[in-house]
Amino acid sequence: MERAELAGWLRLSLTPGIGDGAARRLLAAFGLPEGVFAQPHAALREVVSSAQAEALLQPPVGLQTQIDQTWQWLHTTDNGVSRRVVTLGDASYPTSLLEMADPPLMLYVVGAGGFDLTQLGHSIAVVGSRNPTPQGATNARSFARALGEAGLPVVSGLALGVDGAAHQGALDAAGDAPRLATVAVVGTGLDRVYPARHRDLAHRITLQGLIVSELPLGTPPLTQNFPKRNRLIAGLARGTLVVEAALQSGSLITARLTSEQGKEVFAIPGSIHSPQSRGCHALIRQGAKLVESVSDILEELPPLGAPAAAAPSAGNGHPAATTEDPLLEALGFDPVSLDALSARTGWSAAALQAKMLELELEGHISRLPGGLFQRAAST
């Protein structure tokens, strides 16, 4: 993105009184932000109110400082970590957010350079209490790990409690594999980490995932921004798993937004005596799916092996490109662990992991819960 283009998007997003809805109308009428700011008051008045048109004619206070700060942030190098701004007009803007009523104009993204938000088609949001029970924290981490082992990125909010445990579980599942493990959607500018005790976790996420915010750099952790953040968690993920939640909690907001977007809501039941279970029980009464194992989630989602379906058939119901690979023949068509596969082939664990990752990226195998792998069958 050129500096002038960045300046236009920042000015539009920071102009007082211009929300996302008015900004989208302006973009639809005049094209890119530069086109919006080239219009006279009369033309602007045809799309927005007179007060909004007047505000658009004056650069917002502090705009130049924000442009300088954001430009410098974008061009700061950090050991392979990429910093970018994704705007409503970018090809890399996630289509799931475009389907929302109020998609943000800009997304600030930091993370590994090979990842982007269009890779979240099969992701699951894992949310819950900031003060979970010990079992709740364990459930969050173990479910997130199982989801990761099944090939699903985990989306959460980097908060204390369930969010942090979910990110950790997803990172556990990824190990050293170069794949998108988890996405953290935060309620501050990306030049700060909140809560501060998650600084190390945030650093791990930038190496094997992404951290996302719609808020400009310098934005502190303001209470009103976190419910807005929740709509992005719901919007990015294919469904939402609530691990533990009180009756009045942000997790229930995320669940409601997920349901309103026509996506699946999952909830883990708990003790009838625990306040942290009441939110999940309420969701289940309202139609959320009761979850006891990760398979309860996976059976509600489309199959992950879709890329293999495009391969030409060899006439035996399986992709022709995979029939001559000796590792795939050793794998067979039943779920198998790496230890069992090592015994069958005599390959080292390191060699197996490298080859299995290659086959997974090509769509020939799928990861299953429990550290198992299975050959992808043709559909």
Order of alpha helices (4+ residues) and beta strands (2+ residues): alpha-alpha-alpha-alpha-alpha-alpha-beta-alpha-beta-beta-alpha-beta-alpha-beta-alpha-beta-alpha-beta-alpha-beta-alpha-beta-alpha-alpha-beta-alpha-alpha-beta-beta
